[in-house]
């Protein structure tokens, strides 16, 4: 997996699968790029890390 920035997530084609990691809860979650994903949410914390498969 390759770490990507939030800006790169915002520019992914719709439907692209990526993984977000929340260090506060030590939780990984699978997401799909869209206008309503976690990265587009206005309360998205800057500590989230995003990954995409190589």
Rosetta blueprint (number, residue, H / E / L):
1 X L
2 X E
3 X E
4 X E
5 X L
6 X H
7 X H
8 X H
9 X H
10 X H
11 X L
12 X L
13 X L
14 X L
15 X L
16 X L
17 X E
18 X E
19 X E
20 X E
21 X E
22 X E
23 X L
24 X L
25 X L
26 X L
27 X E
28 X E
29 X E
30 X E
31 X E
32 X E
33 X L
34 X L
35 X L
36 X L
37 X L
38 X H
39 X H
40 X H
41 X L
42 X L
43 X L
44 X L
45 X L
46 X L
47 X L
48 X L
49 X E
50 X E
51 X E
52 X E
53 X L
54 X L
